[in-house]
Amino acid sequence: MAATHSIHNTEIFAEMPVPQAVRTMAIPTIISQLIVLIYNMADTFFIGKTNNPIMVSAASLILPLFNITLSLSGLAGVGGGALISRLLGQDRPEEARKVYSFSVYLGIAVAAFFSLATLLFMDPLMRLLGASEGNFAYARGYAFFVIVCGAVPTVLSNTLSNLIRSVGESRIAGFGITLGGVINIVLDPLFMFVLFPEGHEIYGAGAATFLSNCIACGYFVIALLHLRSSQPVLRLSAPQLFPERKSLAAIFTVGVPSAVVTFLFDLDYIVIDKLMSGYTDVALAAVGIVLKAERLPLNIGIGICQGMVPIVAYNYSAGNLPRMNETRRYSLRLGLLCAAVSIVLYEVFAAQIMGIFIRDVETVTMGTGFLRARVLATPLMFLSFFHVHLFNGFGRGGYALFLGIVRWLVFNIPMLFLLNKLFGMYGIVWSQLAADILTVLVSFATYRYYESRHIAGKAV
């Protein structure tokens, strides 16, 4: 049985036509990414039904903090997953199994630490995020459910999804994340409008998110029990059976930059919320909805990249450069096509999209202008993430970290402060486009440099 699955994985990574292979890996991942986005937006959608901008702004403040839990899953899941694919390309399944086990334990440990730290420093953290007197209690209660209670199941679910995808089981990986999202969408109205009293809807949304992530985590545990015979790589080793020192270094070489880059992405959102909170709660609510709505095309792009990475990693490690390059080019074209379609749809239907989340006329009007400006940066945002994922597949986390630092700390965040000072809240909105033009130029130059030094001469 194990041999059968090994052949199946080799077929996807090394033999299947590239467009079919990318679709096989990416489509379940895209679906799960969209469901994750929908259930993240579901909280905003249902909270928006209260027509309470203060409650909506509180949920918006916690979004970056929640996304930090996803960055923590990247530490173990992306770092370990990319290495597992490369080890399979080198025909080293036993070392891949040790890497899998270490990554699982690492994910649990970092999630528990983050949960405890959030609990201990809750009040100063809320102030740092920009909570006002009006939304402080709402933000605090929502964070308790989705971060303090929910960090471990959220991080573990996303870590396991990445690790399962690394051996070619993209459907199982995608279904688990999708399951959690669908359950959250179902539970939101039940918890918010039935189980929790009026005025406490945001707490019901948080409780629904926590429970849905617990169910998703339970699914992954059950799925792994069934996969143990067909995928021996996905068997837990004893905690003391560490991978080789070189493998440990490789996990953190990719995992730490992945977590840092994701954190910097969330830091950018935190800065946006902080700067926008200096205007009005309506402006904060509007930009909070926009930041979620713009994630639809971005999450599609991320799904394409996540589906691409195991194929790139396997073929890069195996020395099959023509297939690796074909995978890279096909994924790039597919992502840019999706980004172009999203621009057209968002420009035409921006007001209707805002109206889905809230009926407050002032919030919808302001958010419509915000959304039409932000969506223009979608192709550039995809290109930025594409190159980061590409370097993760190569096992070159240092290059990914360099691009992340350049994007967020050199261009995006300074541009936020600069354009806010010059043009006010609309400068905040336009900063993404301005900064990512520069980021994409650096990304292409960095890839060409790496290609000339490390890929052109690599044996096939």
C-alpha positions as CSV (number, residue, x, y, z in Angstrom):
1,M,0.0,0.0,0.0
2,A,2.8,2.4,0.8
3,A,4.5,1.7,-2.5
4,T,1.2,2.4,-4.3
5,H,1.0,5.8,-2.8
6,S,4.6,6.5,-3.5
7,I,4.0,5.9,-7.2
8,H,0.9,8.1,-7.0
9,N,2.9,11.0,-5.5
10,T,5.7,10.5,-8.1
11,E,3.1,10.7,-10.8
12,I,1.8,14.1,-9.5
13,F,5.2,15.6,-8.8
14,A,7.2,14.2,-11.7
15,E,5.1,12.6,-14.4
16,M,1.6,14.2,-14.7
17,P,1.4,17.1,-17.3
18,V,2.3,20.3,-15.5
19,P,-1.1,22.1,-15.9
20,Q,-2.9,19.0,-14.6
21,A,-0.5,18.5,-11.7
22,V,-0.7,22.2,-10.7
23,R,-4.5,22.0,-10.8
24,T,-4.6,18.7,-8.9
25,M,-2.6,20.3,-6.1
26,A,-3.9,23.8,-6.3
27,I,-7.7,23.5,-6.7
28,P,-8.3,21.9,-3.3
29,T,-6.0,24.4,-1.8
30,I,-7.8,27.3,-3.5
31,I,-11.2,26.0,-2.3
32,S,-9.9,25.7,1.2
33,Q,-8.4,29.2,1.0
34,L,-11.7,30.6,-0.2
35,I,-13.6,28.9,2.5
36,V,-11.2,30.2,5.1
37,L,-11.7,33.7,3.7
38,I,-15.5,33.2,3.7
39,Y,-15.6,32.1,7.3
40,N,-13.3,35.0,8.2
41,M,-15.7,37.3,6.4
42,A,-18.7,35.5,7.9
43,D,-18.0,37.0,11.3
44,T,-17.9,40.5,9.7
45,F,-21.0,39.7,7.7
46,F,-23.1,38.5,10.6
47,I,-21.7,41.2,12.9
48,G,-22.6,43.7,10.2
49,K,-26.2,42.6,10.4
50,T,-26.3,44.3,13.8
51,N,-25.7,47.6,11.9
52,N,-23.3,48.4,14.7
53,P,-20.1,49.9,13.2
54,I,-18.4,49.8,16.6
55,M,-18.8,46.1,16.9
56,V,-17.6,45.7,13.3
57,S,-14.5,47.8,14.0
58,A,-13.7,45.6,17.1
59,A,-13.7,42.5,14.9
60,S,-11.5,44.3,12.4
61,L,-9.0,45.1,15.1
62,I,-8.6,41.4,16.0
63,L,-8.2,40.2,12.4
64,P,-4.4,40.9,12.3
65,L,-4.0,39.2,15.7
66,F,-5.9,36.1,14.4
67,N,-3.8,36.1,11.3
68,I,-0.7,35.9,13.4
69,T,-1.8,32.5,14.5
70,L,-1.8,31.5,10.8
71,S,1.8,32.9,10.5
72,L,2.8,30.6,13.4
73,S,1.4,27.6,11.5
74,G,3.8,28.7,8.7
75,L,6.8,28.2,11.0
76,A,6.2,24.5,11.3
77,G,3.9,23.8,8.4
78,V,5.6,25.7,5.6
79,G,9.1,25.0,6.8
80,G,8.5,21.3,7.5
81,G,6.3,20.8,4.4
82,A,8.7,22.3,1.9
83,L,11.5,20.1,3.4
84,I,9.4,17.0,3.3
85,S,8.8,17.5,-0.5
86,R,12.5,18.0,-1.1
87,L,13.4,14.9,0.9
88,L,10.9,12.8,-1.1
89,G,12.6,14.1,-4.2
90,Q,15.9,12.8,-2.8
91,D,14.2,9.5,-1.9
92,R,14.7,9.9,1.9
93,P,11.3,9.0,3.4
94,E,12.6,8.1,6.9
95,E,14.1,11.5,7.4
96,A,10.9,13.1,6.0
97,R,8.9,11.2,8.7
98,K,11.1,12.7,11.5
99,V,10.7,16.2,10.0
100,Y,6.9,15.6,10.0
101,S,6.9,14.6,13.6
102,F,9.1,17.5,14.7
103,S,6.9,20.0,12.8
104,V,3.7,18.8,14.5
105,Y,5.3,19.1,18.0
106,L,6.7,22.5,17.1
107,G,3.3,23.8,15.9
108,I,1.6,22.8,19.2
109,A,4.3,24.4,21.3
110,V,4.4,27.8,19.6
111,A,0.5,28.0,19.5
112,A,0.3,27.3,23.3
113,F,2.9,30.0,24.0
114,F,1.1,32.6,21.8
115,S,-2.3,31.7,23.5
116,L,-0.8,32.2,27.0
117,A,1.0,35.4,26.1
118,T,-2.2,36.9,24.7
119,L,-4.1,36.0,27.9
120,L,-1.4,37.6,30.1
121,F,-1.0,40.8,28.1
122,M,-4.6,41.2,26.8
123,D,-5.3,44.8,27.9
124,P,-2.1,46.4,26.7
125,L,-2.3,44.4,23.5
126,M,-5.8,45.8,22.8
127,R,-4.6,49.3,23.3
128,L,-1.6,48.6,21.0
129,L,-4.0,47.5,18.3
130,G,-5.9,50.8,18.6
131,A,-9.0,49.8,20.5
132,S,-11.1,52.8,21.5
133,E,-13.2,53.2,24.6
134,G,-16.3,52.2,22.6
135,N,-14.9,48.9,21.1
136,F,-12.4,47.9,23.8
137,A,-14.7,45.3,25.6
138,Y,-15.9,43.9,22.3
139,A,-12.4,43.4,20.9
140,R,-11.2,41.9,24.2
141,G,-14.0,39.3,24.3
142,Y,-13.6,38.4,20.7
143,A,-9.9,37.9,21.1
144,F,-10.4,35.6,24.1
145,F,-12.4,33.1,22.0
146,V,-10.4,33.2,18.7
147,I,-6.9,33.6,20.1
148,V,-6.7,32.5,23.8
149,C,-9.0,29.5,23.3
150,G,-8.5,29.0,19.6
151,A,-4.8,29.4,18.9
152,V,-3.8,25.7,19.4
153,P,-6.5,24.2,17.2
154,T,-6.1,26.9,14.6
155,V,-2.3,26.6,14.3
156,L,-2.4,22.8,14.5
157,S,-5.1,22.5,11.7
158,N,-3.1,24.7,9.4
159,T,0.2,23.1,10.2
160,L,-1.2,19.6,9.5
161,S,-2.8,20.9,6.3
162,N,0.6,22.0,5.0
163,L,2.3,18.8,6.0
164,I,-0.3,16.6,4.4
165,R,-0.1,18.6,1.2
166,S,3.6,18.1,1.1
167,V,3.2,14.4,0.3
168,G,0.7,15.0,-2.5
169,E,-2.5,14.6,-0.4
170,S,-3.9,18.0,-1.4
171,R,-7.5,17.0,-1.4
172,I,-7.4,15.7,2.2
173,A,-5.5,18.8,3.3
174,G,-7.9,21.1,1.6
175,F,-11.0,19.3,2.8
176,G,-10.0,19.7,6.5
177,I,-9.7,23.5,6.2
178,T,-12.9,23.6,4.1
179,L,-14.7,21.6,6.8
180,G,-13.8,24.0,9.5
181,G,-14.9,27.0,7.4
182,V,-18.2,25.6,6.5
183,I,-19.0,24.6,10.1
184,N,-18.1,28.1,11.2
185,I,-20.4,29.7,8.7
186,V,-23.3,27.4,9.9
187,L,-22.5,28.1,13.6
188,D,-22.1,31.8,13.4
189,P,-25.9,32.8,13.2
190,L,-26.8,30.1,15.7
191,F,-24.3,31.3,18.3
192,M,-24.8,35.0,17.6
193,F,-28.5,35.3,17.3
194,V,-29.8,32.3,19.3
195,L,-27.4,31.2,22.0
196,F,-25.9,34.6,22.9
197,P,-28.1,37.5,24.1
198,E,-28.6,40.7,22.1
199,G,-25.6,43.1,22.3
200,H,-23.2,40.1,22.7
201,E,-23.2,38.9,19.0
202,I,-19.5,39.4,18.6
203,Y,-18.8,36.9,21.4
204,G,-21.0,34.4,19.7
205,A,-19.0,34.8,16.5
206,G,-15.8,34.2,18.4
207,A,-17.2,31.1,20.1
208,A,-18.3,29.7,16.7
209,T,-14.9,30.3,15.2
210,F,-13.2,28.5,18.1
211,L,-15.5,25.5,18.0
212,S,-15.2,25.1,14.2
213,N,-11.4,25.1,14.4
214,C,-11.6,22.4,17.0
215,I,-13.7,20.3,14.7
216,A,-11.3,20.8,11.8
217,C,-8.4,19.8,14.0
218,G,-10.3,16.7,15.1
219,Y,-10.8,15.8,11.4
220,F,-7.1,16.1,10.7
221,V,-6.3,13.8,13.6
222,I,-8.7,11.2,12.3
223,A,-7.5,11.5,8.7
224,L,-3.9,11.0,9.8
225,L,-4.9,7.8,11.6
226,H,-6.2,6.5,8.3
227,L,-3.2,7.7,6.3
228,R,-0.6,6.0,8.5
229,S,-0.6,2.8,6.5
230,S,-0.6,4.4,3.0
231,Q,1.6,7.4,3.9
232,P,4.3,6.2,6.4
233,V,5.9,9.7,6.3
234,L,2.8,10.9,8.2
235,R,3.5,8.8,11.3
236,L,4.4,10.5,14.5
237,S,7.8,9.6,15.9
238,A,8.7,9.9,19.6
239,P,9.5,13.5,20.5
240,Q,13.1,12.5,21.3
241,L,13.7,11.2,17.7
242,F,14.9,14.5,16.2
243,P,15.6,14.9,12.5
244,E,19.2,15.5,11.5
245,R,20.8,18.8,12.4
246,K,20.8,19.8,8.8
247,S,17.1,19.1,8.5
248,L,16.3,21.1,11.7
249,A,18.2,24.0,10.2
250,A,16.3,23.7,6.9
251,I,12.9,23.7,8.7
252,F,13.7,27.0,10.5
253,T,15.5,28.4,7.5
254,V,12.2,28.4,5.6
255,G,9.8,28.3,8.5
256,V,11.0,31.4,10.4
257,P,11.1,33.6,7.3
258,S,7.6,32.3,6.3
259,A,6.3,33.2,9.8
260,V,8.0,36.6,9.8
261,V,6.8,37.5,6.3
262,T,3.2,36.5,7.3
263,F,3.6,38.5,10.5
264,L,4.8,41.5,8.6
265,F,1.8,41.2,6.3
266,D,-0.4,41.3,9.4
267,L,1.7,44.1,10.9
268,D,0.8,46.1,7.8
269,Y,-2.9,45.5,8.6
270,I,-2.4,46.5,12.2
271,V,-0.7,49.8,11.1
272,I,-3.6,50.4,8.7
273,D,-6.1,49.9,11.5
274,K,-4.1,52.0,13.9
275,L,-3.8,54.9,11.4
276,M,-7.5,54.7,10.3
277,S,-8.7,54.6,14.0
278,G,-7.3,58.1,14.2
279,Y,-10.2,59.3,12.0
280,T,-13.6,57.7,12.8
281,D,-15.0,54.4,13.8
282,V,-16.9,54.4,10.5
283,A,-13.6,54.7,8.6
284,L,-12.2,51.9,10.6
285,A,-15.2,49.7,10.0
286,A,-15.1,50.5,6.2
287,V,-11.4,49.7,5.8
288,G,-11.9,46.5,8.0
289,I,-14.5,45.2,5.5
290,V,-12.3,46.2,2.5
291,L,-9.2,44.4,4.0
292,K,-11.3,41.2,4.2
293,A,-13.0,41.6,0.8
294,E,-9.6,42.1,-1.0
295,R,-8.4,38.8,0.4
296,L,-10.7,36.9,-2.1
297,P,-8.4,37.2,-5.1
298,L,-5.3,37.2,-2.9
299,N,-6.3,33.9,-1.3
300,I,-6.9,32.4,-4.7
301,G,-3.3,33.5,-5.6
302,I,-2.0,32.0,-2.3
303,G,-3.8,28.8,-3.1
304,I,-2.1,28.6,-6.5
305,C,1.3,29.2,-4.8
306,Q,0.7,26.6,-2.1
307,G,-0.3,24.1,-4.7
308,M,2.8,25.0,-6.7
309,V,5.4,24.7,-3.9
310,P,5.5,20.9,-3.4
311,I,5.9,20.3,-7.2
312,V,8.6,23.0,-7.4
313,A,10.4,21.7,-4.3
314,Y,10.3,18.0,-5.4
315,N,11.6,18.8,-8.9
316,Y,14.2,21.3,-7.8
317,S,15.6,18.7,-5.4
318,A,15.4,16.0,-8.0
319,G,17.2,18.2,-10.5
320,N,14.3,18.2,-13.0
321,L,14.7,21.9,-14.0
322,P,12.6,21.9,-17.1
323,R,9.5,20.6,-15.2
324,M,10.2,23.0,-12.3
325,N,10.3,26.0,-14.7
326,E,7.2,24.9,-16.5
327,T,5.4,24.7,-13.2
328,R,6.6,28.1,-12.2
329,R,5.5,29.7,-15.5
330,Y,2.1,28.0,-15.6
331,S,1.4,29.0,-12.0
332,L,2.5,32.6,-12.7
333,R,0.1,32.9,-15.7
334,L,-2.8,31.4,-13.8
335,G,-2.4,33.7,-10.8
336,L,-2.1,36.9,-13.0
337,L,-5.3,35.9,-14.9
338,C,-7.2,35.5,-11.7
339,A,-6.0,38.9,-10.5
340,A,-7.0,40.6,-13.7
341,V,-10.5,39.2,-13.5
342,S,-10.8,40.3,-9.9
343,I,-10.0,43.9,-10.8
344,V,-12.8,44.0,-13.3
345,L,-15.4,42.5,-10.9
346,Y,-14.4,44.6,-7.9
347,E,-14.4,47.9,-9.8
348,V,-17.9,47.1,-11.2
349,F,-19.5,45.7,-8.0
350,A,-17.6,47.5,-5.2
351,A,-20.7,49.1,-3.7
352,Q,-22.7,45.8,-3.8
353,I,-19.8,44.0,-2.1
354,M,-19.7,46.6,0.7
355,G,-23.5,46.3,1.0
356,I,-23.3,42.6,1.7
357,F,-21.5,43.3,5.0
358,I,-23.3,46.4,6.3
359,R,-26.2,48.6,5.4
360,D,-24.9,51.8,7.0
361,V,-24.9,54.2,4.1
362,E,-21.8,56.2,5.3
363,T,-19.8,53.0,5.8
364,V,-20.8,51.6,2.4
365,T,-20.0,54.8,0.6
366,M,-16.6,55.2,2.2
367,G,-15.7,51.6,1.7
368,T,-16.6,51.6,-2.0
369,G,-14.0,54.1,-2.7
370,F,-11.4,52.3,-0.5
371,L,-12.1,49.0,-2.3
372,R,-11.8,50.3,-5.8
373,A,-8.4,51.8,-5.0
374,R,-7.0,48.8,-3.1
375,V,-8.0,46.2,-5.7
376,L,-5.7,47.8,-8.3
377,A,-2.8,46.4,-6.4
378,T,-4.0,42.7,-6.7
379,P,-1.7,41.6,-9.5
380,L,1.3,43.2,-7.8
381,M,0.4,41.5,-4.5
382,F,0.2,38.1,-6.2
383,L,3.6,38.6,-7.8
384,S,5.1,39.5,-4.4
385,F,3.7,36.4,-2.7
386,F,4.5,34.2,-5.7
387,H,8.3,34.9,-5.4
388,V,8.3,34.4,-1.6
389,H,6.6,31.0,-2.1
390,L,9.0,30.1,-4.9
391,F,12.0,30.6,-2.7
392,N,10.3,28.6,0.0
393,G,10.1,25.7,-2.5
394,F,13.8,26.1,-3.2
395,G,14.5,25.9,0.6
396,R,16.0,29.5,0.4
397,G,14.2,31.1,3.3
398,G,16.8,33.9,3.4
399,Y,15.7,35.2,0.0
400,A,12.0,34.9,1.0
401,L,12.8,36.9,4.2
402,F,14.7,39.5,2.3
403,L,11.7,40.0,0.0
404,G,9.3,40.2,3.0
405,I,11.4,42.8,4.8
406,V,11.8,44.9,1.6
407,R,8.1,44.7,0.9
408,W,6.8,45.5,4.4
409,L,9.5,47.3,6.3
410,V,11.1,49.2,3.4
411,F,8.2,50.0,1.2
412,N,4.7,49.3,2.5
413,I,4.7,50.4,6.1
414,P,6.8,53.6,5.6
415,M,4.5,54.4,2.6
416,L,1.5,54.1,4.9
417,F,2.9,56.8,7.2
418,L,4.1,59.0,4.4
419,L,0.9,59.0,2.3
420,N,-1.3,59.3,5.5
421,K,0.6,62.4,6.3
422,L,0.3,63.8,2.8
423,F,-3.2,62.7,1.8
424,G,-5.0,61.6,4.9
425,M,-7.1,58.4,5.1
426,Y,-7.2,58.0,1.3
427,G,-3.4,58.0,1.3
428,I,-3.6,55.0,3.6
429,V,-5.7,53.2,1.0
430,W,-3.5,54.0,-2.0
431,S,-0.3,53.1,-0.3
432,Q,-0.5,49.4,-1.3
433,L,-0.4,50.1,-5.0
434,A,2.5,52.6,-4.6
435,A,4.6,50.3,-2.5
436,D,4.0,47.1,-4.4
437,I,5.2,48.6,-7.7
438,L,8.6,48.9,-6.1
439,T,8.3,45.5,-4.4
440,V,7.7,43.7,-7.7
441,L,10.7,45.2,-9.3
442,V,12.9,44.0,-6.5
443,S,11.2,40.6,-6.5
444,F,12.0,40.0,-10.2
445,A,15.5,41.3,-9.9
446,T,16.1,39.0,-6.9
447,Y,14.8,35.9,-8.7
448,R,16.9,36.6,-11.8
449,Y,20.0,37.0,-9.6
450,Y,19.3,33.7,-7.8
451,E,18.5,32.0,-11.1
452,S,21.8,33.0,-12.6
453,R,23.8,31.8,-9.6
454,H,22.0,28.7,-8.4
455,I,19.6,27.4,-11.1
456,A,21.3,27.9,-14.5
457,G,24.1,25.5,-13.6
458,K,22.1,22.9,-11.6
459,A,22.2,19.4,-13.0
460,V,19.1,18.0,-14.6
